[in-house]
Amino acid sequence: MQALIIGAFMANPRASTAKKPHRMDPVVRAAFASVIRELRLKLDLSQKDVAERSGYSEEYIGKLERRKHTPSLTASIMVSTALGEDPTDTFNQVRARMPRFKRLEGTDHEAADL
């Protein structure tokens, strides 16, 4: 009996816990990409420089700038710091730019409808 109960929970462990993207993810990605690219270019840094300073790969930094990944809180803090920016200032710049990218809202076909 116990095996049946446990088996039912183990059959598809991601079924109820899988994270759906938020409908605002494309907006946040675009605003964050815009801010970090601008800061990087202003400092005359390469993506490799930012990667080395932040502890992330050059590929990941490139994907952030090309809007392929929504950064985690940790990544946002580490990349901001690598760019010599207070993360709070970076977040404020991202929030200020989000209206520019409002047209992207909900463009992720799997986005959560919140």
C-alpha positions as CSV (number, residue, x, y, z in Angstrom):
1,M,0.0,0.0,0.0
2,Q,2.8,2.4,0.9
3,A,4.5,1.7,-2.4
4,L,1.3,2.7,-4.3
5,I,1.0,6.0,-2.4
6,I,4.7,6.8,-2.8
7,G,4.7,5.7,-6.4
8,A,1.8,8.1,-7.2
9,F,3.8,11.0,-5.9
10,M,7.0,10.0,-7.6
11,A,5.4,9.2,-11.0
12,N,5.7,12.8,-12.2
13,P,7.6,14.9,-9.6
14,R,7.6,18.1,-11.7
15,A,3.9,17.9,-12.6
16,S,2.7,20.1,-9.8
17,T,5.9,22.1,-9.1
18,A,7.0,23.1,-12.6
19,K,7.5,26.8,-12.8
20,K,5.6,28.5,-15.6
21,P,7.2,31.7,-16.9
22,H,5.5,34.9,-15.8
23,R,3.9,37.0,-18.5
24,M,6.2,39.9,-17.5
25,D,9.4,37.8,-18.1
26,P,10.0,39.2,-21.6
27,V,9.6,42.7,-20.4
28,V,12.0,42.2,-17.5
29,R,14.5,40.4,-19.8
30,A,14.5,43.2,-22.3
31,A,14.8,46.0,-19.7
32,F,17.6,44.2,-17.8
33,A,19.4,43.4,-21.1
34,S,19.2,47.1,-22.1
35,V,20.6,48.3,-18.8
36,I,23.5,45.9,-18.5
37,R,24.5,46.3,-22.1
38,E,24.5,50.1,-21.8
39,L,26.6,49.9,-18.6
40,R,29.0,47.4,-20.1
41,L,29.6,49.5,-23.2
42,K,29.9,52.7,-21.1
43,L,32.7,51.0,-19.2
44,D,34.3,49.7,-22.4
45,L,34.1,46.1,-21.1
46,S,33.6,42.9,-23.1
47,Q,31.1,40.3,-22.2
48,K,34.1,38.2,-21.2
49,D,35.2,40.9,-18.7
50,V,31.8,41.0,-17.1
51,A,31.7,37.2,-17.0
52,E,35.1,37.0,-15.2
53,R,34.1,39.7,-12.7
54,S,30.6,38.2,-12.0
55,G,31.5,34.6,-11.9
56,Y,29.2,33.7,-14.7
57,S,30.2,32.4,-18.2
58,E,30.6,34.6,-21.1
59,E,27.9,32.6,-22.8
60,Y,25.4,33.4,-20.0
61,I,26.2,37.1,-20.1
62,G,25.6,37.1,-23.8
63,K,22.3,35.3,-23.3
64,L,21.2,37.9,-20.8
65,E,22.1,40.7,-23.2
66,R,20.2,38.9,-26.0
67,R,17.1,38.4,-23.8
68,K,17.4,34.6,-23.8
69,H,17.4,34.2,-20.0
70,T,15.6,35.9,-17.2
71,P,18.2,36.6,-14.6
72,S,17.9,35.2,-11.1
73,L,18.1,37.6,-8.2
74,T,21.6,36.3,-7.6
75,A,22.7,36.8,-11.2
76,S,21.2,40.4,-11.2
77,I,23.2,41.3,-8.1
78,M,26.4,39.7,-9.3
79,V,26.3,41.2,-12.8
80,S,25.4,44.6,-11.4
81,T,28.3,44.5,-9.0
82,A,30.6,43.3,-11.8
83,L,29.6,46.4,-13.7
84,G,30.5,48.6,-10.7
85,E,26.8,49.4,-10.1
86,D,24.8,49.2,-6.9
87,P,22.2,46.5,-7.6
88,T,19.5,48.8,-6.2
89,D,20.4,51.3,-8.8
90,T,20.3,48.6,-11.5
91,F,16.9,47.4,-10.4
92,N,15.6,51.0,-10.4
93,Q,16.9,51.5,-14.0
94,V,15.3,48.2,-15.0
95,R,12.0,49.3,-13.5
96,A,12.2,52.7,-15.2
97,R,12.8,51.0,-18.6
98,M,10.1,48.4,-18.3
99,P,7.4,50.6,-19.9
100,R,9.5,50.8,-23.0
101,F,9.1,47.1,-23.4
102,K,5.5,46.7,-22.4
103,R,4.6,45.5,-25.9
104,L,6.5,42.3,-25.1
105,E,4.2,41.5,-22.2
106,G,2.7,38.0,-22.5
107,T,4.8,37.1,-25.6
108,D,6.0,33.9,-23.9
109,H,3.5,31.4,-25.0
110,E,3.9,29.4,-21.8
111,A,3.7,32.5,-19.5
112,A,1.7,32.2,-16.4
113,D,-1.6,34.1,-16.6
114,L,-1.5,36.1,-13.3
